[in-house]
């Protein structure tokens, strides 16, 4: 079974991820990147990227994987509820914030190395 990455709301990111992952594996598993437009397309995802756009829509899309251990990565002006890794622009550089609480809510543990390079880490839900 391949490592499945879903992309919602950003076709350019989906294309770039396909290009970057072509021929690569994760834990011996091939990588498949697909655009998702509805909840049923998220059943087998290990990672879901939700692009910029309407914050309410982003939270609805994140809800599609609510009951699964799926890493949720987002981009936009603010991190939607349920985002685990959120890209931010700080001093002209792309950085990322992490919600360790959101990851723990889904049964995921993020590596100490990832936490160490994050711009900001939220340990508990507000």
MIDOSE-1310 file (N, C-alpha, C; in nm, 2 decimals, decimal comma, always signed):
residues 126
xxxx	+0,08/-0,12/+0,00/+0,00/+0,00/+0,00/+0,09/+0,12/+0,00; +0,07/+0,22/-0,09/+0,15/+0,34/-0,10/+0,13/+0,44/+0,02; +0,22/+0,52/+0,04/+0,21/+0,64/+0,13/+0,13/+0,74/+0,05; +0,01/+0,77/+0,10/-0,08/+0,86/+0,03/-0,09/+1,00/+0,08
xxxx	-0,06/+1,10/+0,00/-0,07/+1,24/+0,03/-0,18/+1,30/-0,05; -0,27/+1,37/+0,02/-0,38/+1,43/-0,04/-0,36/+1,58/-0,03; -0,40/+1,65/-0,14/-0,39/+1,80/-0,15/-0,53/+1,85/-0,18; -0,57/+1,95/-0,09/-0,70/+2,01/-0,11/-0,68/+2,16/-0,13
xxxx	-0,73/+2,21/-0,24/-0,73/+2,36/-0,26/-0,61/+2,42/-0,32; -0,51/+2,34/-0,37/-0,39/+2,40/-0,44/-0,34/+2,30/-0,54; -0,38/+2,31/-0,66/-0,33/+2,22/-0,77/-0,18/+2,24/-0,79; -0,13/+2,36/-0,78/+0,02/+2,38/-0,80/+0,10/+2,29/-0,70
xxxx	+0,05/+2,29/-0,57/+0,12/+2,21/-0,47/+0,12/+2,07/-0,51; +0,00/+2,02/-0,55/-0,01/+1,88/-0,59/+0,08/+1,84/-0,70; +0,09/+1,93/-0,80/+0,18/+1,90/-0,91/+0,33/+1,90/-0,87; +0,36/+2,00/-0,78/+0,50/+2,00/-0,74/+0,54/+1,88/-0,65
xxxx	+0,44/+1,84/-0,56/+0,46/+1,72/-0,48/+0,48/+1,60/-0,56; +0,40/+1,58/-0,67/+0,42/+1,47/-0,76/+0,55/+1,47/-0,82; +0,60/+1,58/-0,87/+0,73/+1,59/-0,93/+0,84/+1,56/-0,82; +0,83/+1,61/-0,70/+0,93/+1,59/-0,60/+0,94/+1,45/-0,55
xxxx	+0,82/+1,38/-0,55/+0,82/+1,24/-0,49/+0,83/+1,13/-0,59; +0,83/+1,16/-0,72/+0,84/+1,06/-0,82/+0,97/+0,98/-0,80; +0,94/+0,85/-0,79/+1,05/+0,75/-0,78/+1,10/+0,74/-0,63; +1,05/+0,81/-0,54/+1,09/+0,80/-0,40/+1,00/+0,71/-0,32
xxxx	+1,04/+0,67/-0,21/+0,96/+0,59/-0,12/+0,97/+0,64/+0,02; +0,88/+0,60/+0,11/+0,88/+0,63/+0,25/+0,86/+0,49/+0,32; +0,96/+0,45/+0,39/+0,95/+0,32/+0,46/+0,93/+0,21/+0,37; +0,99/+0,22/+0,25/+0,98/+0,11/+0,15/+0,85/+0,12/+0,07
xxxx	+0,76/+0,21/+0,10/+0,64/+0,23/+0,03/+0,64/+0,34/-0,08; +0,59/+0,32/-0,19/+0,58/+0,42/-0,29/+0,50/+0,53/-0,24; +0,51/+0,65/-0,31/+0,44/+0,77/-0,27/+0,34/+0,81/-0,38; +0,21/+0,83/-0,34/+0,11/+0,87/-0,43/+0,06/+1,01/-0,38
xxxx	+0,05/+1,10/-0,48/-0,01/+1,23/-0,44/-0,14/+1,25/-0,53; -0,25/+1,29/-0,46/-0,37/+1,31/-0,53/-0,45/+1,43/-0,48; -0,52/+1,49/-0,57/-0,60/+1,60/-0,52/-0,73/+1,55/-0,47; -0,78/+1,61/-0,36/-0,90/+1,56/-0,29/-1,00/+1,67/-0,29
xxxx	-1,12/+1,64/-0,33/-1,23/+1,73/-0,33/-1,35/+1,69/-0,25; -1,35/+1,57/-0,19/-1,46/+1,53/-0,11/-1,40/+1,43/+0,00; -1,48/+1,41/+0,10/-1,43/+1,33/+0,22/-1,40/+1,19/+0,18; -1,47/+1,12/+0,09/-1,44/+0,99/+0,05/-1,31/+0,97/-0,01
xxxx	-1,25/+1,07/-0,06/-1,11/+1,06/-0,12/-1,00/+1,06/-0,02; -1,04/+1,08/+0,11/-0,94/+1,09/+0,22/-0,92/+0,97/+0,30; -0,99/+0,86/+0,27/-0,99/+0,74/+0,35/-0,86/+0,68/+0,38; -0,77/+0,68/+0,28/-0,64/+0,61/+0,29/-0,52/+0,71/+0,30
xxxx	-0,55/+0,83/+0,34/-0,44/+0,93/+0,34/-0,35/+0,92/+0,47; -0,23/+0,94/+0,46/-0,14/+0,95/+0,57/-0,11/+1,10/+0,60; -0,12/+1,18/+0,49/-0,09/+1,33/+0,50/-0,19/+1,40/+0,42; -0,24/+1,51/+0,47/-0,34/+1,59/+0,40/-0,28/+1,74/+0,41
xxxx	-0,26/+1,80/+0,29/-0,22/+1,94/+0,28/-0,35/+2,02/+0,24; -0,38/+2,12/+0,31/-0,49/+2,21/+0,28/-0,43/+2,35/+0,25; -0,45/+2,39/+0,12/-0,40/+2,52/+0,08/-0,47/+2,64/+0,13; -0,42/+2,75/+0,09/-0,48/+2,88/+0,13/-0,62/+2,89/+0,07
xxxx	-0,70/+2,97/+0,14/-0,84/+2,98/+0,09/-0,93/+3,02/+0,21; -1,05/+2,99/+0,19/-1,15/+3,02/+0,29/-1,13/+2,94/+0,42; -1,11/+3,00/+0,53/-1,08/+2,93/+0,65/-1,19/+2,83/+0,69; -1,31/+2,87/+0,67/-1,42/+2,78/+0,71/-1,41/+2,65/+0,62
xxxx	-1,38/+2,67/+0,49/-1,36/+2,55/+0,40/-1,24/+2,47/+0,45; -1,13/+2,53/+0,49/-1,02/+2,46/+0,54/-1,05/+2,37/+0,66; -1,13/+2,42/+0,75/-1,17/+2,35/+0,87/-1,26/+2,23/+0,83; -1,35/+2,25/+0,73/-1,44/+2,15/+0,69/-1,35/+2,03/+0,63
xxxx	-1,25/+2,07/+0,54/-1,17/+1,97/+0,48/-1,09/+1,89/+0,59; -1,04/+1,96/+0,69/-0,97/+1,89/+0,80/-1,06/+1,80/+0,87; -1,19/+1,83/+0,88/-1,28/+1,74/+0,94/-1,30/+1,61/+0,87; -1,26/+1,61/+0,74/-1,27/+1,48/+0,66/-1,18/+1,37/+0,71
xxxx	-1,07/+1,41/+0,78/-0,98/+1,31/+0,84/-0,98/+1,31/+0,99; -1,08/+1,37/+1,05/-1,10/+1,39/+1,19/-1,07/+1,26/+1,28; -1,12/+1,15/+1,23/-1,11/+1,03/+1,31/-0,99/+0,94/+1,27; -0,90/+0,99/+1,19/-0,79/+0,91/+1,14/-0,65/+0,97/+1,18
xxxx	-0,55/+0,88/+1,20/-0,42/+0,94/+1,23/-0,35/+0,99/+1,10; -0,40/+1,10/+1,05/-0,35/+1,16/+0,93/-0,28/+1,30/+0,97; -0,16/+1,32/+0,92/-0,09/+1,44/+0,95/-0,15/+1,55/+0,86; -0,19/+1,66/+0,93/-0,26/+1,77/+0,86/-0,16/+1,89/+0,85
xxxx	-0,14/+1,93/+0,73/-0,05/+2,05/+0,70/-0,13/+2,15/+0,63; -0,11/+2,28/+0,67/-0,19/+2,39/+0,62/-0,10/+2,51/+0,58; -0,16/+2,60/+0,50/-0,10/+2,72/+0,46/-0,21/+2,83/+0,46; -0,17/+2,95/+0,49/-0,27/+3,05/+0,49/-0,24/+3,16/+0,60
xxxx	-0,33/+3,25/+0,61/-0,31/+3,36/+0,71/-0,31/+3,32/+0,85; -0,39/+3,22/+0,88/-0,40/+3,16/+1,02/-0,42/+3,01/+1,01; -0,37/+2,95/+1,12/-0,38/+2,80/+1,12/-0,53/+2,76/+1,16; -0,59/+2,69/+1,07/-0,73/+2,64/+1,11/-0,73/+2,54/+1,22
xxxx	-0,84/+2,53/+1,29/-0,85/+2,43/+1,40/-0,82/+2,29/+1,34; -0,73/+2,21/+1,40/-0,70/+2,08/+1,36/-0,57/+2,07/+1,28; -0,52/+2,19/+1,24/-0,39/+2,19/+1,17/-0,28/+2,15/+1,26; -0,19/+2,06/+1,21/-0,08/+2,02/+1,29/+0,05/+2,09/+1,26
xxxx	+0,07/+2,11/+1,13/+0,19/+2,19/+1,08/+0,13/+2,30/+0,99; +0,16/+2,42/+1,02/+0,11/+2,54/+0,95/+0,22/+2,62/+0,90; +0,23/+2,64/+0,77/+0,34/+2,73/+0,71/+0,30/+2,88/+0,73; +0,41/+2,95/+0,77/+0,39/+3,10/+0,80/+0,51/+3,17/+0,73
xxxx	+0,49/+3,30/+0,70/+0,59/+3,38/+0,64/+0,64/+3,47/+0,75; +0,77/+3,46/+0,79/+0,83/+3,54/+0,90/+0,96/+3,60/+0,85; +0,96/+3,73/+0,86/+1,08/+3,80/+0,81/+1,12/+3,76/+0,67; +1,03/+3,74/+0,58/+1,05/+3,71/+0,44/+1,09/+3,56/+0,42
xxxx	+1,08/+3,48/+0,52/+1,12/+3,34/+0,51/+1,00/+3,25/+0,55; +0,99/+3,14/+0,48/+0,88/+3,04/+0,51/+0,93/+2,96/+0,62; +0,85/+2,96/+0,73/+0,88/+2,88/+0,85/+0,75/+2,80/+0,87; +0,75/+2,73/+0,98/+0,62/+2,65/+1,02/+0,60/+2,65/+1,17
xxxx	+0,47/+2,65/+1,20/+0,43/+2,64/+1,34/+0,38/+2,50/+1,36; +0,38/+2,45/+1,48/+0,34/+2,31/+1,50/+0,24/+2,31/+1,62; +0,13/+2,24/+1,60/+0,04/+2,22/+1,71/+0,06/+2,07/+1,76; +0,14/+2,06/+1,86/+0,16/+1,93/+1,92/+0,03/+1,87/+1,97
xxxx	-0,05/+1,96/+2,02/-0,18/+1,92/+2,08/-0,27/+1,85/+1,97; -0,28/+1,92/+1,85/-0,36/+1,86/+1,74/-0,31/+1,73/+1,70; -0,18/+1,71/+1,69/-0,12/+1,58/+1,65/-0,15/+1,48/+1,76; -0,14/+1,51/+1,88/-0,17/+1,42/+1,99/-0,31/+1,37/+1,99
xxxx	-0,40/+1,47/+1,96/-0,55/+1,44/+1,95/-0,57/+1,33/+1,85; -0,49/+1,32/+1,75/-0,51/+1,21/+1,64/-0,42/+1,09/+1,66; -0,35/+1,09/+1,78/-0,26/+0,98/+1,81/-0,13/+0,98/+1,74; -0,09/+1,10/+1,69/+0,04/+1,11/+1,62/+0,14/+1,18/+1,72
xxxx	+0,27/+1,13/+1,71/+0,38/+1,19/+1,78/+0,47/+1,25/+1,68; +0,51/+1,38/+1,70/+0,60/+1,44/+1,61/+0,74/+1,44/+1,67; +0,84/+1,42/+1,58/+0,97/+1,40/+1,62/+1,03/+1,52/+1,69; +1,12/+1,50/+1,78/+1,19/+1,61/+1,85/+1,27/+1,69/+1,76
xxxx	+1,32/+1,63/+1,65/+1,40/+1,71/+1,55/+1,31/+1,80/+1,48; +1,19/+1,76/+1,45/+1,09/+1,85/+1,38/+1,05/+1,96/+1,47; +1,02/+1,93/+1,60/+0,98/+2,03/+1,70/+1,09/+2,13/+1,72; +1,22/+2,09/+1,71/+1,33/+2,18/+1,74/+1,34/+2,29/+1,63
xxxx	+1,30/+2,26/+1,51/+1,32/+2,36/+1,40/+1,19/+2,44/+1,37; +1,09/+2,41/+1,45/+0,96/+2,49/+1,43/+0,98/+2,63/+1,47; +0,90/+2,72/+1,41/+0,90/+2,86/+1,45/+0,83/+2,87/+1,58; +0,72/+2,80/+1,60/+0,65/+2,81/+1,73/+0,58/+2,67/+1,75
xxxx	+0,58/+2,62/+1,87/+0,51/+2,49/+1,90/+0,40/+2,52/+2,01; +0,28/+2,48/+1,97/+0,17/+2,48/+2,07/+0,15/+2,35/+2,13; +0,17/+2,34/+2,26/+0,16/+2,21/+2,33/+0,02/+2,17/+2,37; -0,06/+2,27/+2,40/-0,20/+2,24/+2,45/-0,30/+2,31/+2,36
xx	-0,42/+2,25/+2,35/-0,53/+2,32/+2,28/-0,57/+2,44/+2,36; -0,61/+2,55/+2,29/-0,65/+2,67/+2,36/-0,78/+2,65/+2,43
